[in-house]
Amino acid sequence: MAAPRPTTPRKVFGRLSLPERNFVADALRTETVGGVLLLIAAVTALIWTNVPALHDSYESVSHFHLGPGALGLHLSLAHWAADGLLAVFFFVAGIELKRELVAGDLRDPRAAALPVVAALCGMAVPALVYTLTNLTGGGSLQGWAVPTATDIAFALAVLAVIGTSLPSALRAFLLTLAVVDDLFAILIIAIFFTDRIDFAALGGAVVGLAVFWLLLRRGVRGWYVYVPLALVNWALMYNSGVHATIAGVAMGLMLRCTTREDEDHSPGEHVEHLVRPLSAGLAVPLFALFSAGVAISGGALGDVFTKPETLGVVLGLVVGKAVGIFGGTWLTARFTRASLSDDLAWPDVFAVASLAGIGFTVSLLIGELAFDGDQVLTDEVKAAVLVGSLIAALGATVLLKLRNARYRRMYEDEERDEDLDGIPDIYEQDDPAYHLRMAELHDRKAAEHRRLAEVKAAERRGPAEVAGGAGEDRDGPA
């Protein structure tokens, strides 16, 4: 009987494939810029709300209504931002998840298990922490879902500010984790925060989504077809009572994310490339502008740590997220017999898990839905989200800074391209052509160094010969 073939142990957070690395780099570049805009929008909202001379204007703008009332869409600007603009955000999230599952590294079930289990644990533990805090303190259990979400744009903005060169495998894990997290968050919104259902509108939305899918299957092209249809689907979903962002994620999941022989990029990748800047640069910052405007005072900040609802949110984001994601990752590695990448240590995973405690955008949205009708508690929970996200960001910054020198060396190794062919050298170690190019490059360098050595040697001999000749002339007769 033939001996079993040896298998290479699977590495957790090992090097990404080259296509996946390039995709992640492009996505994170856009998300980082969007995260900086998100920070600016959040700070602007806080200043606008807390400066007494500006407070009334913020309220007036936020509650300014527009839209066709006959279609049930006469909404405030804040409502348009939460239900309309975030649909764009979830549309991109749907495409990202579809691409990861059918064309990315997550098409391997063993690789997909890690971020999925980590995301589930990273949602279950914060919800449990919130629930226990409120059961102990006699608070409301309605906000159990508030600390379950991770804001990838905000997290990457923190990375950009602290300047850490986080390895691409950890960045990809954070990105994928947040995408899976967003999908489960939208399911939570659909299941637990839908009070009424208009079955006629919901049926129309289902028909509209089916038409969207059929047009994609038939290869119909043209934004003038899909954009109006997407708006109709969104309006029907909104009027059905189901949160309108469901339409966005559903249409994102329908796009084809695999390439054919005559394509350089799939339709999903092409659409995502076009829409992601709109999502990260406009939709999410505008939502933050209208959602982060909460009154901040010494008393309000003190209440965050005394009321069970707000304390549960803070503990859920800071403690629950870190423990849940780290624990889920460790358990997955333990039971799949995978080992951690040689370049990383488990404290690195805990630092990234802590960074996932930044739960800004979707946490604010769930907070508004969970405590709808109680504006005071809604604002207090929003303040708790801001405080919890800030604490998580500061804690993760300290942890990441402790290892930043190590990350920088890893990042430089990943980016090094000595043969200047546009592909990092680390991906070409098994390519004979790469080694031939490097040999030729080193031969040219060696020849140049030999030439320089001869020049320098000649320069050294020249002055010595001149000095010696001058002495011999002086010794001769006058």
Buried (B, 14 or more C-beta within 10 A) or exposed (E): EEEEEEEEEBBBBBBBEEEBBBBBBBBBBBBBBBBBBBBBBBEBBBEBBBEEEEBEEBBEBBEEEEBEEEEEBEBBBBBBBBBBBBBBBBBBBBBBBBBBBBBBBBEEEEBBBBBBBBBBBBBBBBBBBBBBBBEEEEBBBBBBBBBBBBBBBBBBBBBBBBEBBBBBBBBBBBBBBBBBBBBBBBEBBBEEBBEEEBEEBBEBBBEBBEEBBEBBEEEEEEEEEBEEBBBBBBBBBBBBBBBBBBBBBBBBBBBBBBBEEEEEEBBBBEBBBEBBBBBBBBBBBBBBBBBBBBBBEEEBBEBBEEBBBBBBBBBBBBBBBBBBBBBBBBEBBEEBEBEBBEBBEEEBBBBBBBBBBBBBBBBBBBBBBBBEEBEEBBBBBBBBBBBBBBBBBBBBBEBBBEBBEBBBEBBEBBEEEEBEEEBBBBBBEEEEEBEEBBEEEEEEEEEEEEEEEEEEEEEEEEEEEEEEEEEEEEEEEE
